[in-house]
Amino acid sequence: MPPHHNPANEKIGLIAGNGSFPLLLLDAARAQGAEVIVAAIKEETSPLIETRGAAAVYWLSLGELSKLIDTFKKEGVHTAIMAGQVKHKQIFSAIRPDWRLARVLLSLTTRNTDSLIGAVAKVLADEGITLISSTSYLEPLLAKPGVLTRRKPTEAELKSIEYGRTVARHLAQYDIGQTVVIAESACVAVEAMEGTDATILRAGEIMQSLTDAPASDAPVLSRGLTVVKVAKPNQDMRFDVPVIGTKTVETMQRAGATCFALDAGKCLLLDGEPMIAVADSAGITIVSSVTP
């Protein structure tokens, strides 16, 4: 499947999750001449989606798969994009599935996000709606290889990146999470359903508790944390693409993290230069490496 998709005069259906990703994608698709029909998720999507010039915005609850399909068919949508996260715990606990989604849920052998969205993508395809890469229209925001900030990583940070990549790749292949937080080549926190920012904050709290320990129990680990976020071994670029934005960098500041490592070409830098500026002012280094 090509990473970029922009056929002339084709309507695009945007299934919008939370955060700024759907807003950016909508803006970029419109700028490139696409007519965008938005399916906004009541429990997740920012109300700002209404202000970005979409041809139409339909609000649906999580679980209304039949309504999603009917809406796109009514609008003549044959190509769709998923953008923005839906919280994992929402997917598996908060939704009231309609009959169509209930059937999908019952068919799953593993209850993780990839298997669910992959099954939903198949249902959409069966109904004549093709799900394309969520980086379509946003290729310039994919991380380029190299050090993206003014400060280069220290030797200790490079060692933590190397160790973190090994751990994160094992984690990602089981679709548990894609982020680990490392201190001096020791794993402080791994991501599960809570998401990247919550994982970084938890790592910060753990390190703070070590710092606050009595002098006799003084920590041997440095306070500085390295965050490593990787793509899955067979990352499906149609959904759940790794993203990093200004909010992530600000979360790192709060947690005492000094280094962020990610996969080149597989991770979206949602806020571009402003995010790099925030990192530079905080002395945080961001490193993008080509996946081996």
C-alpha positions, 0 to 999 in steps of 0.5 A: 500500500503506497504511503501517499494517496491523493487521487484527484476529486476523490472524497476522503472519509476521516475517522477522527480520534483525539488530539491534534492529528485529525485536525492537521490531517484535515487541514493538509487534505483540504490544502491538497484539494480533497473533499473531507467527510469527517466521522467524529467520535463523541467520546474522543474528537476535539470540537475544533474539528467543526471549524476546519472546513470539512465538507460535513462532520458527523458525530458518532459514538464509539461502537456505532460501526454500522452508522459509520458505514451507512454515513460514508456510503450515503456521502459516497466515500470509498476511501477513508483515513483513521487519524488520532488515538482512541484510548485503549481502555475506551475501546475495550471497556467504555463502548456499547457495540452495535451488532456489527461491532459486537460480531467483530469483537466476538471474532477476535482471538486477541483483544488488542488494538491492532487486531480490533482495528484490523478487523474493522478495516476488513469490514470496511473493505467488505463494504467498499471502503478502503482504509489508507495510510494515516500519514497520507497528506502528512509525509513532510511531518514524518521524522527524518533520520538524525539528531533533530535538536541542537543538543546531541545525546550524551554517551550515557543517553546513547547507551540507554537508547540502544538498550531501550530500542531492544526492549521496546521492539520486544514489547511492540511485537506483542502489541502491548505498547511502543514506548519504554523509559530508561535510566542508565540502561535500566528499564524504569517504565513500559507502556501498556494501555495508558499511553506514552505521556502517562508512561513518561509521568509514571517513570518520573514519579518512580525516579522521584520516589528514589530521589526522595529515599533516605540517604542510606537508600540513595539511588544509584541511577541518574535522575535523567530519563531516556524515552524510546518509542518504536514502530511495531515490527510490521507497523500498519501505517493505516492506524496507530502510527507513533506520534510525538508532539509538543505535549509529549516534550512538555511531559518529558520536562515534568518527568525529568526526561532528557532524551527522546529516541524514535524511528525515522520515517515511522513516527509523525512529528505533529507540531514540527518546528515549534515542538523542536523549539520547546525541546531546545529550550528545555535542553532535551535531545530528540534522535531519529534512527533508521529501523534496522 
